[in-house]
């Protein structure tokens, strides 16, 4: 958006203090940044505890409280044409600013969130994770429907999710997949290949852990019986100690913790794998794999929501035997990868131009109506 001349005021949240480096990166693309610090202290949580009677916990803790007046004044001074709500977490502030400043809300939907949280709760394996996912889901469905009702337009990450909302009477939705820069050349994987297979994704989400465990316990034994020297790199963020210990006991498996660059990780493997079964929206790891130029094997639910043209870039296998057979097949001969031009048409700057065009059309029509 910044490259196309959009002036942006950003309001964001995170835990702790915003570092100088992160602030500098953000300030390169926004004119003004309002940062609200979340805390994990008992006092902070106690201050928001009664809000969960009406709203989801993770939306409730993003209510700015004593900073509301200053934020409202800063937005009023900035004089935006609209509020772009990226995900549901900041919805309560977006509702307030919309009401007070008479601004339309444009919503970027990453998921059918209440269904996603329900699936995460189902796959949670510890008491703490089950409690967290249960609390996260309280009042989430009602808030999500309220956002859909109030949004002037919705940009949905997934074609499958659009079908869900259409079936529930919402039709002011456009498809907007994850967007990436496709200006730089695709990664050339061959010179730096170290492993046969690579799985890349965060290693604390319950569905990712379940997918990686399924790969290791159901699929890889079949592969190793046929090709005993097959190597696997598992890379991702913040794995717990139990998962690290589990991986350390498996031969031919290497763990890479918190890698900073997805392309460099993916370039180390001949084939990228996505064994995750339960997901929502669109998995960003799939787009990373596509843009890196990898051969990719995935379970079908991992790529639901993508256009048919893009689905053709994946080898899809759902059962352990199918997945293992696909691995052995791709290792034995090269498979094609998607053309960068086609990927750019879905995930590149043209999509942003289309988004801005639709917004401009809405605003001009609104001005004429007034």
C-alpha positions in Angstrom: 0.0 0.0 0.0 2.8 2.4 0.9 4.5 1.9 -2.5 1.2 2.8 -4.2 0.9 6.1 -2.3 -1.4 5.2 0.5 -0.9 7.2 3.7 -1.2 4.9 6.7 -1.6 5.4 10.4 -1.0 2.1 12.2 -2.4 1.1 15.6 -0.8 -2.1 16.8 -0.5 -4.3 19.9 2.1 -6.6 21.2 3.5 -7.8 24.5 6.3 -5.7 26.2 8.1 -2.7 24.8 8.5 -2.1 21.1 12.1 -2.5 20.1 14.0 0.2 18.2 14.6 -2.1 15.3 11.0 -3.2 14.9 9.8 0.4 15.3 12.2 1.5 12.6 10.9 -1.2 10.2 7.3 -0.2 10.8 8.0 3.5 10.4 9.4 2.9 6.9 5.9 2.2 5.6 3.6 4.2 7.9 3.2 7.9 8.5 2.3 7.4 12.2 2.3 4.4 14.6 0.3 4.1 17.8 1.7 1.2 19.8 -0.2 -0.3 22.7 1.7 -2.6 25.1 0.0 -5.8 26.4 1.2 -7.4 29.6 1.1 -10.9 31.1 0.8 -9.6 34.7 -2.0 -10.5 37.0 -2.9 -6.8 37.4 -3.3 -6.3 33.7 -5.4 -9.5 33.3 -7.5 -8.6 36.3 -8.3 -5.2 34.8 -9.8 -6.9 31.8 -11.4 -10.0 33.4 -15.0 -8.9 33.4 -14.9 -7.9 29.7 -15.0 -11.6 28.8 -18.7 -11.7 29.8 -19.4 -9.8 26.5 -16.3 -10.1 24.2 -13.5 -12.6 23.5 -10.5 -12.3 25.8 -8.0 -11.4 23.1 -10.2 -8.6 21.8 -11.0 -7.5 25.3 -7.3 -7.0 26.3 -6.8 -4.8 23.3 -9.2 -2.2 24.5 -7.0 0.8 25.1 -8.6 2.0 28.3 -7.0 5.2 29.5 -5.3 5.7 26.1 -8.6 5.8 24.3 -9.0 9.6 24.3 -5.5 10.2 23.0 -5.8 7.5 20.3 -9.2 8.9 19.2 -7.8 12.4 18.9 -4.8 11.2 16.9 -7.0 9.3 14.4 -9.2 12.3 14.1 -6.2 14.5 13.4 -4.9 12.1 10.8 -8.3 12.3 9.0 -8.3 8.8 7.4 -10.8 7.8 4.8 -11.5 4.5 6.4 -10.5 2.0 9.1 -8.8 -1.2 7.8 -9.3 -3.8 10.5 -6.7 -6.6 9.9 -8.0 -9.6 11.8 -10.5 -9.5 14.6 -8.4 -8.7 17.6 -8.7 -4.9 17.3 -12.4 -4.9 16.6 -13.6 -3.1 19.8 -11.4 -0.1 19.1 -12.4 -0.2 15.4 -16.1 -0.1 16.4 -15.5 2.9 18.7 -13.5 4.9 16.1 -16.1 4.1 13.5 -18.9 5.4 15.7 -17.2 8.5 17.0 -15.5 9.6 13.7 -18.1 8.2 11.3 -15.6 6.1 9.4 -16.4 2.9 7.5 -14.7 -0.4 8.5 -13.0 -2.6 5.9 -12.2 -6.0 7.4 -9.4 -8.4 6.4 -10.6 -11.8 7.4 -7.9 -14.4 8.0 -10.2 -17.2 9.0 -13.6 -18.3 10.2 -12.2 -17.7 13.6 -14.7 -19.4 15.8 -14.3 -22.6 13.8 -10.5 -22.4 13.9 -10.3 -21.8 17.6 -12.7 -24.7 18.1 -10.4 -27.0 16.1 -7.4 -25.8 18.1 -9.2 -26.6 21.3 -10.0 -30.1 20.0 -6.3 -30.7 19.2 -5.0 -29.3 22.5 -3.2 -31.9 24.5 -2.4 -30.2 27.8 -4.7 -28.8 30.5 -3.3 -25.3 30.0 -3.7 -25.3 26.2 -7.2 -26.6 26.5 -8.0 -23.8 29.0 -6.4 -21.2 26.8 -8.3 -22.3 23.7 -11.6 -22.5 25.6 -11.2 -19.0 26.9 -10.2 -17.7 23.5 -13.4 -19.1 22.0 -15.8 -17.5 24.5 -18.1 -14.9 22.6 -15.9 -15.2 19.5 -18.6 -16.3 17.2 -20.9 -13.4 18.2 -18.1 -10.8 17.8 -17.2 -12.3 14.4 -20.7 -11.9 13.1 -20.9 -8.4 14.5 -17.7 -7.5 12.5 -19.2 -9.0 9.4 -22.4 -7.0 9.9 -20.6 -3.7 10.4 -17.9 -4.0 7.7 -18.5 -2.0 4.6 -16.5 -4.6 2.7 -14.7 -7.9 3.7 -11.5 -9.1 2.1 -11.3 -12.8 2.8 -8.1 -14.9 2.7 -9.8 -18.1 1.6 -12.3 -19.1 -1.1 -13.6 -21.8 1.2 -14.2 -19.3 4.0 -16.0 -17.1 1.5 -18.4 -19.9 0.8 -19.1 -20.3 4.5 -20.0 -16.6 4.9 -22.0 -16.6 1.6 -24.1 -19.5 3.0 -24.8 -17.4 6.1 -26.0 -14.4 4.1 -22.9 -12.3 3.7 -22.1 -11.3 0.2 -20.1 -8.1 0.5 -16.9 -10.1 0.3 -13.9 -10.2 -2.1 -11.1 -12.7 -2.3 -7.8 -11.5 -1.1 -5.1 -14.1 -0.7 -1.9 -13.5 1.4 0.3 -11.0 -0.4 4.0 -11.2 -0.8 6.7 -9.4 -2.8 7.3 -11.3 -6.0 9.7 -8.8 -7.4 12.9 -10.6 -6.4 13.9 -13.9 -8.2 12.7 -17.1 -6.8 15.0 -19.0 -4.6 17.3 -21.4 -6.5 17.3 -24.4 -4.1 19.8 -26.6 -5.8 23.1 -25.2 -4.6 22.2 -25.2 -0.9 20.2 -28.4 -0.7 21.2 -30.3 2.5 18.1 -32.4 3.3 15.7 -34.5 1.3 12.6 -33.1 3.0 11.8 -29.9 5.0 8.8 -29.0 7.2 8.6 -25.3 8.0 6.0 -23.7 10.4 5.5 -22.6 13.9 6.2 -25.4 16.4 3.8 -24.3 19.2 0.4 -24.4 17.5 -1.5 -27.6 18.3 -2.4 -28.4 14.7 1.2 -28.0 13.6 2.5 -30.2 16.3 -0.2 -32.8 15.4 0.8 -32.6 11.8 4.5 -33.0 12.4 3.9 -35.9 14.8 1.7 -37.6 12.1 4.5 -37.1 9.6 7.1 -38.6 11.9 5.0 -41.5 13.3 2.8 -42.5 10.3 4.6 -41.4 7.2 8.3 -41.4 7.7 8.5 -45.1 8.8 7.1 -46.1 5.4 9.6 -43.8 3.7 12.5 -45.1 5.7 11.6 -48.7 5.0 12.0 -48.0 1.3 14.8 -45.3 1.5 16.6 -45.6 4.8 18.9 -42.6 4.4 16.1 -40.0 3.7 16.7 -36.9 5.8 14.2 -34.5 7.2 14.6 -30.9 8.5 11.9 -29.6 10.8 12.2 -25.8 11.3 10.0 -23.4 13.2 9.4 -21.1 16.1 9.2 -21.7 19.8 9.0 -25.5 20.2 8.5 -26.7 23.7 11.2 -28.8 25.4 9.1 -32.0 25.2 8.9 -31.7 21.4 12.6 -30.9 21.1 13.5 -34.0 23.2 11.1 -36.1 21.1 12.9 -35.0 17.8 16.3 -35.5 19.3 15.7 -39.3 19.6 14.8 -39.8 15.9 17.6 -40.5 13.4 17.8 -38.5 10.2 15.8 -35.7 11.6 17.3 -32.2 12.3 15.5 -29.5 14.3 16.2 -25.8 13.4 14.7 -23.4 16.0 13.5 -19.9 15.2 15.0 -19.5 11.7 14.8 -15.8 10.5 14.3 -16.5 6.8 11.7 -18.9 5.3 13.4 -18.9 1.9 16.8 -20.0 3.3 15.1 -22.8 5.2 13.1 -24.0 2.3 16.1 -23.9 0.0 17.8 -26.6 2.2 15.3 -29.3 1.1 14.5 -31.0 -2.1 10.8 -31.3 -1.1 8.7 -29.1 1.2 6.1 -30.9 3.2 2.8 -29.7 4.8 1.4 -32.6 6.9 -1.0 -30.3 8.8 -4.6 -31.6 8.7 -6.6 -29.1 10.6 -6.3 -25.5 9.6 -8.4 -22.5 8.6 -8.0 -19.6 6.2 -4.9 -20.1 4.2 -1.6 -21.4 5.6 1.2 -18.9 5.0 3.7 -21.7 4.9 2.1 -22.8 1.6 2.7 -19.4 0.0 6.3 -19.4 1.3 6.8 -22.8 -0.3 5.3 -21.7 -3.6 7.3 -18.5 -3.9 10.5 -20.4 -3.0 10.0 -22.6 -6.0 9.9 -25.9 -4.1 8.3 -29.2 -5.0 5.5 -29.5 -2.4 3.5 -32.3 -0.9 0.6 -31.5 1.3 -2.6 -32.9 2.8 -5.7 -31.5 1.1 -7.0 -29.6 4.1 -3.8 -27.7 4.2 -4.5 -26.1 0.9 -8.2 -25.7 1.0 -9.3 -22.2 0.1 -6.7 -21.7 -2.6 -7.6 -21.2 -6.3 -7.6 -24.2 -8.6 -4.7 -22.8 -10.6 -2.6 -22.7 -7.5 -3.7 -26.1 -6.2 -2.2 -27.6 -9.3 1.2 -26.6 -7.9 0.9 -29.1 -5.0 1.1 -32.9 -4.8 -1.9 -33.7 -2.6 -1.9 -36.8 -0.4 -4.1 -37.5 2.6 -3.3 -41.0 4.0 0.1 -42.0 5.4 0.7 -44.4 2.5 -0.3 -41.8 -0.1 1.9 -39.2 1.5 4.9 -41.6 1.8 4.4 -42.8 -1.8 4.3 -39.2 -3.0 7.6 -38.4 -1.2 9.3 -41.4 -2.7 8.0 -40.5 -6.2 9.1 -36.9 -6.1 12.5 -37.9 -4.7 13.0 -40.2 -7.6 12.3 -37.6 -10.3 11.9 -33.8 -10.6 8.4 -32.3 -10.4 7.4 -29.0 -11.9 6.9 -25.9 -9.8 4.5 -23.0 -10.5 5.4 -20.2 -12.8 6.3 -17.0 -11.0 4.1 -14.9 -13.3 1.0 -16.9 -12.3 1.9 -16.7 -8.6 2.4 -12.9 -9.0 -1.1 -12.6 -10.4 -2.6 -14.0 -7.2 -0.1 -12.9 -4.5 1.6 -9.9 -5.9 1.1 -6.1 -6.1 -1.7 -6.4 -8.7 -4.0 -7.7 -5.9 -3.2 -4.6 -3.9 -4.0 -2.4 -6.8 -7.3 -4.2 -7.2 -8.1 -3.7 -3.5 -7.4 0.0 -3.6 -9.4 0.3 -6.7 -12.5 -1.2 -5.1 -12.1 1.0 -2.0 -11.7 4.1 -4.1 -14.9 3.2 -6.0 -16.8 2.7 -2.7 -15.6 6.1 -1.4 -16.5 8.0 -4.5 -19.9 6.4 -4.6 -20.4 7.3 -1.0 -19.4 10.9 -1.6 -21.9 11.1 -4.5 -24.7 9.7 -2.3 -24.0 12.2 0.4 
